[in-house]
């Protein structure tokens, strides 16, 4: 199936395979650019989408990857209080240049440079989750427990309160 994947999705599949993970990247006919589109295309809940959001750390200009449950909004003030990171918006050019993927298809792995990664602890509520795999049509399924070894990320409470 890998030969049918686009170049960006192949890059993610190759990274996963090289690191010893047996996840299967799939390209879907429907868009996965937004969490709602992804959930509709996959047939899962919005909360099971592990959305990858790239922020720019204001003091260092480093990209910071936040992998959040699709139903959560990220509370950057909460992250600053708990971790001392000052997160700002990262535009499309910054994300493409620094991370290597366009917004709407940023995967949790396979980036241009190692990224500090924060994982939404709310993802642990689900048996399986889905992450982007390099394009707005590519995804792969995994278990929340796979995120930490896959990304070397840190589990944090990052969701906005209700």
N, C-alpha and C positions, 0 to 999 in steps of 0.2 A: 504494500500500500504506500510505502514511503515515496516511491517514484511518482505517485500522483500528487504529492504535496507541493505547494508553492515553495520557493526558496527559503523564505523566512520560517515557514512551518518545518521544513526539512532541517533547518539550523537548530530549532528547538528539539526536534526528535533526535538528532545526532548528539546534542548535549546530554539529553536524558539517557540515551543508550550508553554513551561514553562514561557516564557517572554510575552506571550499573542499575539504573531505574528502568523498569519494564513498562512504563506508561506508553499508551498508544495515542499519538497525535492524530486527530481526525479533522478534516475540513468539511464543514457543513454547507448545505445549499443556502441556508438562511444566515443573515448577519448575526454576529455576536458582539458587535461594537458597543452596545449598551447592555447593562445587566438584564433589562427586560427582554431585549432581543435575544440575548444568550439563553435565558431561561426558557423562552418560547421555542427556540430552535432545538434545544437539548431535551426539553420536557422535564425540567426540574423547577424547584422554587428559586425565586430571586436570591434568597438568603444563601443558597448553595453555590452561588457564583463567587469565586475568589477573585475579586477585581483587583488588578494591579494598578496602583496610582503612584506616579512619580512626583515627588516634591523636590524643591531646591532648598538645601540648608543655607540659610541666609549668611551665616558667619563664614562658612568655608566654600560655598558654591558647589558642594558635593550633591549628587543625586541621592535621594533617600527613597527606597521603595516601600510602600505600604500595601500590604495585601489584606484587604478588608472584605467582610461579608457583603454581598451585593445589596443587602437591605440596610446597611449601616452608612451613616455619614461620618467621616473622619473628623474628630475634634482635635485640631492642631494645638489648641491651648492646653488640652489635657496631656498631649505628647510633650509639649514644652515643659510643663510642670513636672512630669514624671521622669523625663529623660534629658531635659535641657536642650533639646533640639529646637531650633527656630525655623519652622518650615514655611516656605513660601511657594507660590505657584511656579510651575515649570511649563513653559510654552512648548508647542509641538516641535520646534527646531531643536531646542535644548534636549528634549526627550530623545528624539531621533539621533542626534549627534552623540550624546553621552551614553545612552542606554542601548541604542542600536535597533530599536523597533519604533514604529509609529503608534501614537496614541490610538486606543481602540483595539490593539492587538498585543500590548506589552505582556510578555509572559513572566512568570516568577523566576526564570533562569535564562542562561545563555546570553547575558548582556555583554556589552563592549568592555566593561570594567566591573570588578566586584562591587556590589551595592550593599550598603547597610540596609537591612530589611526588617521591618516591623510587621508582625503577624497579629491579626485581629483574633483575640481569644474566643470570640463568638463563633468562629468557624468550627471550633471543637464540638459544637452541638450536633453536628451532622455526621452521618456515617460516611458519606462521600460528598466531594465538592468538585467543581469544575473550574479550570484556570485557562486563560488565554494561551495560545501557542504561536504567537508571532504575526498573526494577521487577524482582521476582523471576522474571519470565518473559521479559524482554527482553534481547537480546544483539546484539553486532555483531562481525564478523570483521575482523581487521586483521593486518598484519605487525608483528613486534616493532620494526622500524626506524621504524614510524609513531608509536610511543609518545612518543618524545622531542619531535618537532615538535608533536604533538597536545597534550601536557600541559606542555611546557617542563620536564619532569622530568629528574632526574639519575640515571644508571645507577650502582648501588652493589651491593656484595656484602652482602646482608642476610639470607641464609638461615642458619638454625641449622646448625651442623656435625653430622655424624653421629657 
